[in-house]
């Protein structure tokens, strides 16, 4: 009986380790996309003329998208650096 319970415990530990890895990866992805979602929500709620004015929208929207790419890449690099440091 003890041997059976020990084998069962070992199998449960393997499953728990796999689950922890999956949850860690999903948290990593969520952390990268949270600020981008916030910015997209704020930018999407305002009308283009309210946010940038009729004369500046051809410059401001590409700048906004570039800023989102930079923020996403910076978040990714920061989280990778923190993960590597551990």
N, C-alpha and C positions, 0 to 999 in steps of 0.2 A: 504494500500500500504506500509506504514511504517513497519507494522508487517511482511509482506511478505519479504521485503528487509532485515529486521533484522534476520529472520529465514534463509534466503539464505546466509547471511554473516556468521552466526554461522556454517552452513554446510561447507562453504568454509574454515573456520578457522580449522575445524577438519581435512579436507583433507590436508591442508597445514602442520599441525602438523605431520600427518602420513608421508608425503613426506619428511619433514625435518629429521625425524627419519631414514628413508630409506637411504637418502643421507649421513647422518652422519655415518651409518653402512658401506656403500660402501666406504666412504673415509677412515674409520678405516682399512678396509681390504686392500685397495690399499696402504696405508702407510706402512703396515707390509710387503707387497710383493715387494715394489719398490726396496729396497736395495738387496733383494734376486735375483730379476730379473737382476739387474745390474751385480752382481757377476756371475750369471749363464751365462750371455751374454759374459762377459770377459773370463771366463773359457772355454766356448764353442767355442770361436773364435780361440783359440790357439790349436795347435796340442799337444798331450800328451807329446811328447818328448821335445817340446819347453818350455812347462810350468814347467815340473818337472824333465825331464831327464829320460833316460830309467831305471835307477837303483832305483829311488825314487818314482815312480808313485804308488806303492802299499801302501805307507804310506801317500803320499800327497793327494790323492783323498779322502780317508776316512776322513782325517783331514779337507779338504776343505768342505766336506758335513757336518761334525760336526760343523764347524764354521758357516755354513749357518743356521743350526738348532739353534745354540746359538744366532745368530743375530736375527733370526725370533722370538724366545722366548723373548729375551730382548726387542725387539720393541713392542711386545704384552704387556709385563708387564709395560713398560714405558707409553704406551698409556692408559692402564687401570688405572694406577696411576694418570695420568694427568686428565682423565675423572672423576675419583673418587674425586680428589681434587677440581674440579669445583662444 
